[in-house]
């Protein structure tokens, strides 16, 4: 197959633009030359002036959770407690008898008037229907009395917070490990429900140009969901799968090392949490505030053990204290993991001390960030991190310091939409408001590299994916125009036309009008 009459952006500095692209089987055969024109009757695809890029990769997504959340109650648009309760009331009336009401997306920091949610407020609109509503950041859980009752008072968890009222009774809000422990023990979702939702999610991801994801739902049992999809040939993207660090004992005992799997699904890395989040006010800061989930010394020991077992580590760190502790732990253990070529990463890196920015490059730690978080979180950051936001979501500072920057969505926290993420990284806004800390904006080319090439490097695939070069896998996206040739303010008009994974069209095959 030859794609011609358009612009091919290879994202390789040696040959950044090609006038056409040949695909043979699952791989790029190269630009058009004597060999390609001599092929027996190759299919020719007229790009009609469109642009071809390496397919997008989402370096941080909770794919099964995102897919399921598309079918659950959503509260992101609510701007007050009363609005949220009205949405819940309507949903209860449509719920099948005997089922839990599940939802997500509330963020009390966005509510006006400012108020925290309570079980009593939920009880008034849900009655005896057990209700569990995850916060926008997935680090807090709002429960009604019927839901709390199933735990029979067993709510506390190390690294968690149980909010209590003046009498010592639970308010209905659990945070961090307490929220996740309750979720995992009491809120049941069948494998069939997850897999069915993921089938739909795969179609949406393909329509948005996504050919690979770094999935964070290993704790959920995501590997068995992906394997079911792969067994019936429904898997249309490549998965670099995380596992929770508490599975390390089993991995050591089995002798399983990172990268076990095949071209479409591989177990890749371990996930560790250092702290909470901005929205839940549990991010761990240098001023002493926040929640410590894993200490610096604990992380150092986990990184040592993981290195001996052959596994890189992805560390969730939001606050400046959490990021410093994570960097310290990687530095203290560098002699153990660096010679092995393990590609370590910090997820989010939302607030950094100035003196810690350069340490990412110095230590070889990738910054796995989410460009969409900056415009989405700007109001909360201005409120909760007042006086500190000049060093928040510091993507340009990281890039200019030499750090490897990979972009993801953190869906369902934000939407799985790479073009929206690229706009956020370049424009530092996704609405009519002016750019928020425009000094941290990236160029379009930098945002594309972070969204196409760097995630492939993190998965050890930099010689197979992330560029359009001879011998690389033919994972590509066709856009209606060249994003590098249009002004930044016109990026919103760029749209996905088609997506190819391994030489096979998975969304909207040609010809196109």
The 8 nearest C-alpha neighbors of each residue, nearest first, counted from 0:
[[1, 42, 22, 41, 21, 43, 23, 2],
 [0, 2, 21, 43, 20, 44, 42, 3],
 [3, 1, 44, 20, 19, 43, 45, 21],
 [2, 4, 19, 45, 5, 46, 1, 44],
 [3, 5, 46, 47, 45, 48, 19, 18],
 [6, 4, 48, 49, 46, 3, 50, 47],
 [5, 7, 50, 18, 51, 49, 8, 17],
 [8, 6, 51, 17, 16, 50, 9, 18],
 [9, 7, 16, 52, 10, 15, 51, 6],
 [8, 10, 467, 15, 11, 466, 16, 7],
 [11, 9, 466, 15, 8, 12, 448, 467],
 [10, 12, 15, 9, 13, 14, 466, 467],
 [11, 13, 15, 14, 10, 9, 16, 466],
 [14, 12, 11, 15, 10, 16, 9, 468],
 [15, 13, 12, 16, 11, 9, 17, 10],
 [14, 16, 11, 9, 12, 10, 8, 13],
 [17, 15, 8, 7, 14, 9, 18, 6],
 [18, 16, 7, 19, 30, 6, 8, 15],
 [17, 19, 6, 7, 5, 3, 16, 4],
 [20, 18, 3, 2, 17, 30, 31, 7],
 [19, 21, 30, 2, 1, 29, 31, 3],
 [20, 22, 1, 28, 29, 0, 30, 27],
 [23, 21, 27, 28, 0, 26, 1, 24],
 [24, 22, 26, 28, 25, 27, 0, 21],
 [23, 25, 26, 502, 22, 501, 27, 503],
 [24, 26, 502, 501, 473, 472, 23, 22],
 [27, 25, 472, 473, 471, 23, 24, 470],
 [26, 28, 22, 469, 473, 470, 471, 29],
 [29, 27, 469, 22, 21, 23, 26, 470],
 [30, 28, 469, 21, 27, 20, 468, 31],
 [29, 31, 20, 19, 21, 32, 17, 28],
 [32, 30, 35, 19, 20, 21, 29, 36],
 [31, 33, 35, 34, 36, 30, 29, 37],
 [32, 34, 36, 35, 37, 31, 38, 30],
 [35, 33, 37, 32, 36, 38, 31, 28],
 [34, 36, 37, 38, 32, 33, 31, 21],
 [37, 35, 33, 38, 34, 32, 31, 41],
 [36, 38, 34, 35, 33, 39, 40, 32],
 [39, 37, 35, 36, 41, 40, 34, 33],
 [38, 40, 41, 37, 36, 35, 42, 34],
 [41, 39, 38, 42, 37, 36, 43, 0],
 [40, 42, 0, 39, 38, 43, 1, 36],
 [43, 41, 0, 1, 40, 44, 2, 39],
 [42, 44, 1, 0, 2, 41, 45, 3],
 [43, 45, 2, 1, 46, 3, 42, 509],
 [46, 44, 47, 3, 4, 2, 43, 510],
 [47, 45, 5, 49, 4, 48, 3, 44],
 [46, 48, 45, 49, 4, 5, 3, 511],
 [47, 49, 5, 46, 4, 6, 50, 480],
 [48, 50, 479, 5, 480, 46, 47, 478],
 [49, 51, 6, 481, 478, 480, 477, 7],
 [50, 52, 477, 7, 476, 8, 6, 478],
 [53, 51, 8, 476, 475, 54, 7, 9],
 [52, 54, 475, 466, 465, 467, 476, 474],
 [55, 53, 475, 476, 474, 210, 208, 209],
 [54, 56, 209, 451, 208, 450, 210, 53],
 [57, 55, 211, 451, 212, 209, 450, 210],
 [58, 56, 407, 212, 59, 213, 408, 60],
 [57, 59, 407, 213, 454, 406, 212, 56],
 [60, 58, 407, 409, 213, 57, 408, 214],
 [59, 61, 409, 410, 214, 62, 215, 408],
 [62, 60, 215, 216, 64, 214, 410, 65],
 [61, 63, 65, 60, 64, 66, 214, 216],
 [64, 62, 66, 65, 61, 197, 67, 193],
 [63, 65, 67, 62, 61, 66, 68, 411],
 [66, 64, 411, 68, 62, 63, 67, 410],
 [65, 67, 63, 200, 196, 197, 64, 68],
 [66, 68, 64, 69, 196, 65, 70, 63],
 [69, 67, 71, 65, 70, 66, 64, 411],
 [68, 70, 67, 66, 71, 65, 73, 196],
 [71, 69, 68, 67, 72, 66, 196, 73],
 [72, 70, 68, 102, 69, 101, 73, 67],
 [71, 73, 102, 101, 103, 74, 70, 90],
 [74, 72, 103, 104, 102, 75, 71, 68],
 [73, 75, 104, 105, 76, 77, 103, 83],
 [76, 74, 104, 105, 77, 73, 135, 106],
 [77, 75, 74, 78, 73, 104, 105, 83],
 [78, 76, 83, 82, 74, 75, 79, 105],
 [77, 79, 110, 109, 111, 76, 82, 80],
 [80, 78, 110, 111, 82, 81, 77, 83],
 [79, 81, 83, 82, 84, 110, 78, 116],
 [80, 82, 84, 79, 83, 85, 78, 77],
 [83, 81, 85, 79, 80, 77, 84, 86],
 [82, 84, 80, 86, 81, 85, 77, 87],
 [83, 85, 87, 81, 86, 82, 88, 80],
 [84, 86, 88, 82, 87, 83, 81, 89],
 [87, 85, 83, 89, 84, 88, 90, 82],
 [86, 88, 84, 90, 85, 89, 91, 83],
 [89, 87, 85, 124, 91, 90, 86, 84],
 [90, 88, 86, 92, 87, 91, 85, 93],
 [89, 91, 87, 93, 92, 88, 94, 86],
 [92, 90, 94, 88, 93, 89, 87, 125],
 [91, 93, 90, 89, 94, 88, 95, 87],
 [94, 92, 90, 91, 95, 89, 96, 88],
 [95, 93, 91, 92, 96, 90, 98, 100],
 [94, 96, 98, 97, 93, 91, 92, 99],
 [95, 97, 98, 94, 128, 99, 93, 91],
 [96, 98, 95, 99, 128, 94, 129, 100],
 [99, 97, 96, 95, 100, 94, 128, 129],
 [100, 98, 129, 130, 101, 128, 97, 131],
 [99, 101, 130, 129, 131, 98, 102, 91],
 [102, 100, 131, 132, 99, 130, 71, 72],
 [103, 101, 72, 132, 71, 73, 133, 131],
 [102, 104, 133, 132, 73, 134, 74, 105],
 [103, 105, 135, 75, 74, 134, 73, 133],
 [106, 104, 134, 74, 135, 75, 103, 107],
 [105, 107, 108, 135, 109, 134, 104, 278],
 [106, 108, 110, 109, 115, 105, 114, 113],
 [107, 109, 106, 110, 379, 113, 278, 114],
 [108, 110, 107, 106, 78, 111, 79, 379],
 [111, 109, 79, 78, 107, 113, 108, 112],
 [112, 110, 113, 79, 78, 109, 114, 80],
 [111, 113, 110, 114, 79, 80, 78, 109],
 [112, 114, 111, 110, 108, 107, 115, 109],
 [115, 113, 112, 116, 107, 110, 80, 111],
 [114, 116, 107, 117, 113, 80, 108, 110],
 [117, 115, 114, 120, 118, 141, 80, 172],
 [118, 116, 170, 171, 119, 120, 115, 121],
 [117, 119, 143, 171, 121, 120, 144, 170],
 [118, 120, 122, 117, 121, 123, 143, 144],
 [119, 121, 117, 118, 123, 122, 116, 124],
 [122, 120, 118, 123, 119, 143, 124, 125],
 [123, 121, 119, 126, 125, 124, 120, 143],
 [122, 124, 121, 120, 125, 126, 119, 118],
 [123, 125, 88, 122, 121, 126, 84, 87],
 [126, 124, 122, 128, 121, 123, 127, 91],
 [125, 127, 122, 128, 124, 123, 145, 121],
 [126, 128, 145, 129, 125, 122, 144, 143],
 [129, 127, 125, 126, 130, 145, 99, 100],
 [130, 128, 146, 145, 99, 127, 100, 143],
 [129, 131, 100, 143, 142, 99, 146, 128],
 [132, 130, 142, 101, 141, 100, 102, 133],
 [133, 131, 102, 103, 141, 140, 101, 134],
 [134, 132, 103, 140, 137, 139, 141, 102],
 [133, 135, 105, 104, 137, 139, 136, 103],
 [134, 136, 104, 105, 137, 106, 412, 103],
 [135, 137, 134, 138, 412, 278, 276, 139],
 [138, 136, 134, 133, 135, 139, 412, 140],
 [137, 139, 175, 136, 174, 134, 279, 275],
 [140, 138, 174, 134, 173, 137, 178, 133],
 [139, 141, 133, 173, 178, 172, 132, 134],
 [142, 140, 172, 132, 171, 131, 133, 173],
 [143, 141, 131, 171, 130, 146, 118, 172],
 [142, 144, 118, 146, 121, 145, 122, 130],
 [143, 145, 147, 146, 118, 148, 122, 142],
 [146, 144, 129, 148, 143, 147, 127, 128],
 [145, 147, 129, 148, 144, 143, 149, 130],
 [148, 146, 144, 149, 145, 150, 143, 142],
 [147, 149, 151, 145, 146, 150, 144, 152],
 [148, 150, 151, 147, 146, 145, 185, 152],
 [151, 149, 153, 148, 152, 147, 154, 181],
 [150, 152, 148, 149, 153, 147, 154, 146],
 [153, 151, 150, 154, 148, 147, 149, 155],
 [154, 152, 150, 151, 155, 156, 181, 149],
 [155, 153, 152, 177, 156, 150, 161, 181],
 [154, 156, 177, 153, 161, 159, 157, 160],
 [157, 155, 177, 159, 176, 158, 154, 180],
 [156, 158, 159, 176, 155, 177, 292, 160],
 [159, 157, 292, 176, 156, 291, 175, 290],
 [158, 160, 176, 177, 175, 156, 157, 174],
 [161, 159, 174, 173, 177, 162, 175, 158],
 [162, 160, 173, 163, 155, 174, 172, 169],
 [161, 163, 172, 170, 169, 160, 173, 164],
 [164, 162, 169, 170, 168, 167, 161, 165],
 [163, 165, 167, 166, 168, 170, 169, 162],
 [164, 166, 167, 163, 168, 170, 169, 162],
 [167, 165, 164, 168, 163, 169, 170, 162],
 [166, 168, 163, 164, 165, 169, 170, 162],
 [167, 169, 163, 164, 166, 170, 165, 162],
 [170, 168, 163, 171, 162, 164, 161, 167],
 [169, 171, 163, 117, 172, 162, 164, 118],
 [170, 172, 118, 142, 117, 169, 141, 143],
 [173, 171, 141, 140, 162, 170, 142, 161],
 [172, 174, 178, 161, 140, 139, 177, 160],
 [175, 173, 139, 160, 178, 177, 138, 159],
 [174, 176, 159, 138, 178, 177, 139, 275],
 [177, 175, 159, 179, 178, 158, 180, 156],
 [178, 176, 159, 156, 180, 175, 179, 174],
 [179, 177, 173, 174, 181, 175, 176, 140],
 [178, 180, 182, 176, 181, 177, 183, 175],
 [181, 179, 177, 183, 182, 178, 176, 184],
 [180, 182, 184, 178, 179, 183, 185, 177],
 [183, 181, 179, 186, 180, 184, 185, 178],
 [182, 184, 180, 181, 185, 179, 186, 187],
 [185, 183, 181, 182, 180, 186, 187, 179],
 [184, 186, 182, 181, 183, 187, 149, 150],
 [187, 185, 182, 183, 184, 188, 181, 99],
 [186, 188, 185, 189, 183, 184, 182, 99],
 [187, 189, 192, 190, 186, 193, 191, 67],
 [190, 188, 192, 191, 193, 187, 194, 195],
 [189, 191, 193, 192, 194, 188, 224, 195],
 [190, 192, 194, 189, 193, 195, 188, 196],
 [193, 191, 189, 195, 190, 194, 196, 188],
 [192, 194, 190, 196, 191, 195, 197, 67],
 [195, 193, 197, 191, 196, 192, 224, 190],
 [194, 196, 198, 192, 197, 193, 191, 199],
 [195, 197, 193, 66, 199, 194, 67, 198],
 [198, 196, 200, 194, 66, 199, 195, 63],
 [199, 197, 201, 195, 200, 196, 194, 202],
 [198, 200, 202, 197, 196, 201, 203, 195],
 [201, 199, 197, 203, 66, 198, 202, 204],
 [202, 200, 204, 198, 203, 199, 197, 205],
 [201, 203, 205, 199, 200, 204, 206, 198],
 [202, 204, 206, 200, 201, 205, 207, 199],
 [205, 203, 201, 207, 209, 206, 202, 200],
 [204, 206, 208, 202, 207, 209, 203, 506],
 [205, 207, 203, 204, 208, 506, 202, 495],
 [208, 206, 204, 205, 209, 495, 416, 203],
 [207, 209, 205, 498, 476, 206, 55, 54],
 [210, 208, 55, 205, 204, 56, 207, 211],
 [209, 211, 236, 54, 55, 500, 56, 237],
 [212, 210, 237, 56, 236, 238, 209, 57],
 [213, 211, 57, 238, 56, 214, 58, 239],
 [212, 214, 239, 58, 59, 240, 238, 57],
 [213, 215, 240, 60, 61, 212, 216, 62],
 [216, 214, 61, 241, 217, 60, 213, 240],
 [217, 215, 219, 61, 218, 221, 214, 241],
 [216, 218, 242, 221, 241, 219, 220, 215],
 [219, 217, 216, 243, 220, 242, 221, 215],
 [220, 218, 216, 217, 221, 183, 63, 222],
 [219, 221, 217, 222, 218, 223, 216, 224],
 [220, 222, 224, 217, 223, 219, 216, 225],
 [223, 221, 225, 224, 220, 226, 217, 240],
 [222, 224, 226, 221, 225, 220, 227, 190],
 [225, 223, 221, 227, 222, 226, 194, 228],
 [224, 226, 228, 222, 227, 223, 229, 221],
 [227, 225, 229, 223, 228, 224, 230, 222],
 [228, 226, 230, 224, 229, 225, 223, 231],
 [229, 227, 233, 225, 234, 226, 230, 231],
 [228, 230, 226, 232, 234, 227, 231, 233],
 [231, 229, 227, 228, 232, 226, 233, 234],
 [230, 232, 229, 233, 228, 227, 234, 226],
 [233, 231, 229, 230, 234, 228, 235, 227],
 [234, 232, 228, 231, 229, 235, 198, 230],
 [233, 235, 229, 228, 232, 236, 225, 201],
 [236, 234, 233, 201, 505, 500, 237, 210],
 [237, 235, 210, 211, 234, 238, 263, 500],
 [236, 238, 263, 211, 264, 210, 212, 239],
 [237, 239, 264, 212, 211, 240, 263, 213],
 [240, 238, 213, 265, 267, 266, 214, 212],
 [241, 239, 266, 214, 267, 238, 213, 265],
 [242, 240, 268, 217, 215, 269, 267, 214],
 [241, 243, 217, 269, 270, 218, 268, 244],
 [244, 242, 270, 245, 218, 269, 246, 217],
 [243, 245, 269, 246, 247, 270, 271, 242],
 [244, 246, 243, 247, 248, 242, 249, 269],
 [247, 245, 244, 249, 248, 243, 250, 242],
 [246, 248, 250, 245, 249, 244, 251, 305],
 [249, 247, 251, 246, 250, 252, 245, 253],
 [250, 248, 252, 251, 247, 246, 253, 254],
 [249, 251, 247, 253, 255, 252, 248, 254],
 [252, 250, 254, 248, 249, 253, 308, 247],
 [251, 253, 249, 250, 254, 248, 255, 247],
 [254, 252, 250, 255, 251, 249, 248, 256],
 [253, 255, 251, 252, 250, 256, 308, 249],
 [256, 254, 250, 253, 251, 257, 259, 308],
 [257, 255, 309, 310, 308, 254, 259, 258],
 [256, 258, 267, 310, 259, 266, 309, 268],
 [259, 257, 267, 265, 266, 260, 256, 261],
 [260, 258, 265, 266, 257, 256, 261, 255],
 [261, 259, 265, 264, 258, 266, 262, 263],
 [260, 262, 264, 263, 265, 259, 258, 266],
 [261, 263, 264, 237, 260, 265, 238, 501],
 [264, 262, 237, 261, 238, 236, 265, 234],
 [265, 263, 238, 261, 260, 237, 262, 239],
 [266, 264, 260, 258, 239, 259, 267, 261],
 [267, 265, 240, 258, 259, 257, 239, 260],
 [266, 268, 257, 258, 240, 239, 241, 265],
 [267, 269, 241, 311, 312, 310, 242, 257],
 [270, 268, 312, 242, 244, 241, 243, 313],
 [269, 271, 313, 243, 244, 314, 312, 242],
 [272, 270, 314, 244, 315, 313, 273, 269],
 [273, 271, 315, 274, 314, 292, 293, 316],
 [272, 274, 293, 292, 316, 315, 321, 291],
 [275, 273, 291, 292, 282, 290, 283, 272],
 [274, 276, 282, 281, 290, 175, 138, 317],
 [277, 275, 282, 281, 279, 278, 280, 317],
 [276, 278, 280, 282, 279, 281, 275, 380],
 [279, 277, 280, 276, 136, 108, 379, 106],
 [278, 280, 281, 276, 277, 139, 138, 275],
 [281, 279, 277, 278, 282, 276, 289, 275],
 [280, 282, 289, 275, 290, 276, 279, 283],
 [283, 281, 276, 275, 289, 318, 274, 277],
 [284, 282, 289, 318, 321, 320, 290, 274],
 [285, 283, 320, 318, 319, 286, 288, 287],
 [284, 286, 320, 287, 319, 283, 288, 318],
 [285, 287, 284, 288, 320, 283, 289, 319],
 [288, 286, 285, 284, 289, 283, 320, 290],
 [289, 287, 284, 283, 286, 290, 285, 281],
 [288, 290, 283, 281, 282, 284, 280, 291],
 [291, 289, 281, 274, 283, 275, 292, 282],
 [290, 292, 274, 293, 273, 283, 158, 294],
 [291, 293, 158, 273, 274, 272, 290, 294],
 [294, 292, 273, 291, 297, 272, 298, 295],
 [295, 293, 297, 296, 298, 291, 292, 273],
 [294, 296, 324, 298, 297, 328, 299, 325],
 [297, 295, 299, 298, 294, 300, 328, 293],
 [298, 296, 294, 300, 299, 295, 293, 301],
 [297, 299, 301, 295, 296, 300, 302, 294],
 [300, 298, 328, 296, 302, 297, 301, 295],
 [299, 301, 303, 297, 298, 302, 304, 296],
 [300, 302, 298, 304, 303, 299, 305, 297],
 [303, 301, 305, 299, 300, 304, 306, 298],
 [304, 302, 300, 306, 301, 305, 299, 332],
 [305, 303, 301, 307, 306, 302, 300, 308],
 [304, 306, 310, 302, 308, 307, 303, 301],
 [307, 305, 309, 303, 308, 336, 304, 310],
 [306, 308, 304, 305, 309, 303, 310, 335],
 [307, 309, 305, 306, 251, 310, 256, 304],
 [310, 308, 306, 256, 307, 257, 305, 311],
 [309, 311, 305, 257, 306, 268, 308, 256],
 [312, 310, 268, 341, 343, 342, 269, 306],
 [311, 313, 269, 343, 268, 270, 314, 344],
 [314, 312, 344, 270, 345, 269, 343, 271],
 [313, 315, 345, 271, 346, 272, 270, 316],
 [314, 316, 346, 272, 273, 345, 271, 347],
 [317, 315, 322, 321, 273, 348, 274, 314],
 [316, 318, 349, 348, 282, 347, 276, 350],
 [319, 317, 283, 282, 284, 350, 321, 320],
 [318, 320, 351, 350, 322, 284, 321, 352],
 [321, 319, 284, 285, 323, 322, 318, 283],
 [320, 322, 324, 318, 316, 319, 323, 283],
 [323, 321, 325, 319, 316, 324, 320, 326],
 [322, 324, 326, 320, 325, 321, 327, 319],
 [325, 323, 295, 327, 321, 322, 326, 320],
 [324, 326, 322, 328, 327, 323, 321, 295],
 [327, 325, 323, 329, 328, 324, 330, 322],
 [328, 326, 324, 330, 325, 329, 323, 331],
 [327, 329, 299, 325, 331, 330, 326, 295],
 [328, 330, 326, 332, 327, 331, 333, 325],
 [331, 329, 327, 333, 328, 332, 326, 362],
 [330, 332, 328, 329, 333, 327, 299, 334],
 [333, 331, 329, 330, 334, 335, 303, 328],
 [334, 332, 330, 335, 336, 337, 329, 331],
 [333, 335, 332, 336, 337, 338, 331, 330],
 [334, 336, 333, 332, 337, 303, 306, 338],
 [335, 337, 306, 339, 333, 338, 341, 334],
 [336, 338, 340, 339, 333, 334, 335, 341],
 [339, 337, 340, 336, 335, 334, 341, 333],
 [340, 338, 337, 336, 341, 335, 306, 309],
 [341, 339, 337, 338, 342, 336, 311, 343],
 [340, 342, 311, 339, 336, 343, 337, 310],
 [343, 341, 311, 457, 340, 344, 364, 365],
 [342, 344, 311, 312, 364, 341, 313, 365],
 [345, 343, 365, 313, 364, 366, 314, 367],
 [344, 346, 314, 366, 313, 367, 315, 365],
 [345, 347, 315, 367, 314, 348, 368, 316],
 [348, 346, 368, 349, 317, 367, 316, 315],
 [349, 347, 317, 316, 350, 346, 345, 322],
 [348, 350, 392, 317, 347, 391, 318, 351],
 [351, 349, 391, 319, 318, 348, 390, 317],
 [350, 352, 319, 390, 353, 355, 391, 356],
 [351, 353, 355, 354, 319, 390, 356, 350],
 [354, 352, 355, 356, 351, 390, 357, 396],
 [353, 355, 352, 356, 357, 358, 351, 323],
 [356, 354, 358, 352, 353, 357, 351, 323],
 [357, 355, 358, 353, 354, 397, 359, 351],
 [358, 356, 400, 359, 355, 360, 361, 354],
 [357, 359, 361, 355, 360, 356, 362, 326],
 [360, 358, 364, 357, 362, 402, 361, 363],
 [359, 361, 402, 363, 401, 358, 362, 357],
 [362, 360, 358, 359, 363, 357, 364, 402],
 [361, 363, 360, 359, 364, 358, 330, 329],
 [364, 362, 360, 361, 359, 365, 402, 343],
 [363, 365, 359, 344, 343, 362, 360, 366],
 [366, 364, 344, 403, 404, 367, 402, 345],
 [365, 367, 404, 345, 368, 344, 403, 405],
 [368, 366, 346, 405, 345, 347, 404, 406],
 [369, 367, 347, 406, 366, 346, 405, 407],
 [368, 370, 407, 406, 408, 371, 372, 347],
 [369, 371, 424, 420, 372, 423, 373, 368],
 [372, 370, 420, 423, 369, 373, 374, 375],
 [371, 373, 375, 370, 369, 376, 374, 413],
 [372, 374, 376, 375, 371, 377, 392, 370],
 [375, 373, 428, 377, 376, 372, 427, 371],
 [374, 376, 372, 373, 377, 371, 378, 429],
 [377, 375, 373, 379, 374, 372, 378, 380],
 [376, 378, 380, 374, 379, 375, 373, 381],
 [379, 377, 381, 380, 376, 382, 375, 109],
 [380, 378, 382, 381, 376, 377, 383, 108],
 [381, 379, 384, 377, 383, 382, 378, 376],
 [380, 382, 385, 378, 379, 384, 383, 377],
 [383, 381, 379, 380, 385, 384, 378, 377],
 [382, 384, 380, 385, 379, 381, 277, 280],
 [385, 383, 380, 387, 381, 382, 388, 386],
 [386, 384, 381, 387, 382, 383, 388, 380],
 [385, 387, 388, 384, 389, 381, 382, 383],
 [388, 386, 384, 385, 389, 390, 391, 350],
 [387, 389, 391, 390, 386, 384, 385, 380],
 [388, 390, 387, 391, 436, 386, 393, 392],
 [391, 389, 388, 393, 351, 387, 350, 392],
 [390, 392, 350, 388, 393, 349, 389, 351],
 [393, 391, 349, 394, 373, 350, 390, 348],
 [394, 392, 391, 396, 439, 390, 395, 397],
 [393, 395, 397, 396, 439, 392, 398, 440],
 [394, 396, 439, 398, 397, 441, 393, 440],
 [397, 395, 399, 393, 394, 398, 400, 439],
 [398, 396, 400, 394, 395, 402, 399, 356],
 [397, 399, 395, 401, 402, 400, 396, 394],
 [398, 400, 396, 401, 397, 395, 402, 394],
 [401, 399, 397, 357, 398, 402, 396, 360],
 [402, 400, 360, 398, 399, 397, 403, 357],
 [403, 401, 360, 398, 397, 359, 400, 404],
 [402, 404, 365, 366, 401, 405, 398, 453],
 [403, 405, 366, 449, 367, 365, 402, 398],
 [406, 404, 449, 367, 453, 454, 368, 366],
 [405, 407, 450, 369, 368, 449, 58, 367],
 [408, 406, 58, 57, 59, 369, 409, 368],
 [407, 409, 410, 369, 415, 413, 59, 60],
 [410, 408, 60, 59, 412, 413, 407, 411],
 [411, 409, 412, 413, 60, 408, 414, 415],
 [410, 412, 65, 413, 414, 409, 61, 64],
 [413, 411, 410, 409, 136, 135, 414, 137],
 [414, 412, 410, 411, 408, 409, 415, 371],
 [413, 415, 410, 416, 411, 408, 412, 409],
 [414, 416, 410, 408, 417, 413, 411, 204],
 [415, 417, 419, 414, 418, 207, 420, 408],
 [418, 416, 420, 419, 421, 415, 55, 207],
 [417, 419, 421, 420, 416, 422, 493, 207],
 [420, 418, 422, 417, 421, 416, 423, 371],
 [419, 421, 417, 423, 371, 418, 422, 370],
 [420, 422, 418, 424, 423, 419, 446, 417],
 [423, 421, 419, 425, 420, 424, 426, 418],
 [422, 424, 427, 420, 371, 426, 421, 425],
 [425, 423, 370, 421, 422, 427, 441, 440],
 [424, 426, 441, 440, 422, 423, 442, 427],
 [425, 427, 428, 423, 422, 424, 434, 440],
 [428, 426, 434, 423, 435, 424, 425, 374],
 [429, 427, 374, 434, 426, 423, 430, 435],
 [428, 430, 423, 374, 427, 431, 422, 426],
 [431, 429, 432, 428, 433, 374, 434, 427],
 [430, 432, 433, 429, 428, 434, 426, 374],
 [433, 431, 430, 434, 428, 429, 435, 374],
 [434, 432, 435, 431, 428, 427, 430, 437],
 [433, 435, 427, 428, 437, 426, 436, 432],
 [434, 436, 437, 427, 433, 428, 374, 377],
 [437, 435, 438, 439, 434, 389, 427, 440],
 [436, 438, 439, 440, 434, 435, 427, 426],
 [437, 439, 436, 440, 395, 435, 441, 393],
 [438, 440, 395, 437, 393, 394, 436, 441],
 [441, 439, 425, 437, 438, 424, 395, 427],
 [442, 440, 425, 395, 424, 445, 446, 443],
 [441, 443, 445, 444, 425, 446, 440, 424],
 [444, 442, 446, 445, 425, 447, 483, 441],
 [443, 445, 447, 442, 446, 448, 483, 441],
 [446, 444, 448, 442, 447, 443, 441, 449],
 [445, 447, 449, 443, 444, 448, 421, 450],
 [448, 446, 450, 444, 449, 445, 451, 443],
 [447, 449, 452, 445, 451, 450, 446, 453],
 [450, 448, 405, 446, 406, 453, 447, 404],
 [449, 451, 447, 406, 448, 56, 55, 446],
 [452, 450, 55, 448, 465, 56, 447, 449],
 [451, 453, 465, 448, 455, 454, 449, 450],
 [452, 454, 456, 449, 455, 405, 448, 451],
 [455, 453, 457, 456, 58, 452, 405, 56],
 [456, 454, 460, 458, 453, 461, 452, 457],
 [457, 455, 461, 459, 453, 458, 454, 460],
 [456, 458, 454, 455, 459, 342, 453, 460],
 [457, 459, 455, 456, 460, 454, 239, 267],
 [460, 458, 456, 457, 461, 455, 462, 342],
 [459, 461, 455, 463, 456, 462, 458, 464],
 [460, 462, 456, 455, 463, 464, 459, 465],
 [463, 461, 460, 464, 471, 459, 465, 456],
 [464, 462, 471, 460, 461, 472, 470, 465],
 [465, 463, 461, 466, 471, 460, 472, 455],
 [464, 466, 452, 451, 455, 53, 461, 467],
 [467, 465, 9, 53, 10, 464, 468, 11],
 [468, 466, 9, 53, 471, 27, 469, 465],
 [467, 469, 471, 466, 29, 470, 27, 9],
 [470, 468, 29, 28, 27, 471, 467, 26],
 [469, 471, 27, 26, 468, 28, 472, 463],
 [472, 470, 463, 26, 27, 468, 469, 464],
 [471, 473, 26, 474, 501, 463, 464, 25],
 [472, 474, 26, 501, 502, 27, 25, 475],
 [475, 473, 500, 54, 499, 501, 472, 53],
 [476, 474, 54, 53, 499, 52, 498, 473],
 [475, 477, 498, 54, 208, 52, 51, 497],
 [476, 478, 51, 497, 496, 50, 495, 498],
 [479, 477, 495, 50, 496, 480, 494, 49],
 [478, 480, 49, 494, 496, 493, 495, 50],
 [481, 479, 49, 478, 50, 482, 493, 48],
 [480, 482, 50, 484, 483, 485, 49, 478],
 [483, 481, 484, 485, 480, 490, 493, 443],
 [484, 482, 481, 485, 443, 444, 486, 487],
 [485, 483, 481, 482, 486, 480, 487, 443],
 [484, 486, 482, 483, 489, 487, 481, 490],
 [485, 487, 488, 489, 484, 490, 483, 482],
 [488, 486, 489, 490, 485, 426, 425, 443],
 [487, 489, 486, 490, 491, 426, 485, 422],
 [490, 488, 487, 491, 486, 492, 485, 493],
 [491, 489, 492, 487, 493, 488, 422, 482],
 [490, 492, 489, 493, 422, 488, 419, 494],
 [491, 493, 490, 489, 494, 480, 488, 479],
 [494, 492, 490, 491, 480, 479, 478, 482],
 [495, 493, 478, 479, 492, 496, 480, 418],
 [496, 494, 478, 497, 207, 477, 208, 479],
 [495, 497, 478, 477, 479, 494, 507, 498],
 [498, 496, 507, 477, 506, 476, 495, 508],
 [497, 499, 476, 506, 208, 505, 504, 475],
 [498, 500, 504, 475, 503, 474, 505, 502],
 [501, 499, 474, 503, 502, 210, 473, 504],
 [500, 502, 25, 473, 474, 503, 472, 26],
 [501, 503, 25, 473, 500, 24, 499, 26],
 [504, 502, 499, 500, 501, 505, 25, 473],
 [503, 505, 499, 508, 506, 498, 500, 502],
 [506, 504, 499, 498, 503, 205, 500, 235],
 [507, 505, 498, 497, 504, 206, 205, 508],
 [506, 508, 497, 509, 505, 496, 504, 498],
 [509, 507, 504, 506, 497, 510, 505, 498],
 [510, 508, 511, 507, 44, 497, 45, 504],
 [509, 511, 508, 512, 44, 45, 507, 46],
 [512, 510, 509, 508, 46, 496, 507, 45],
 [511, 510, 509, 47, 46, 45, 496, 479]]
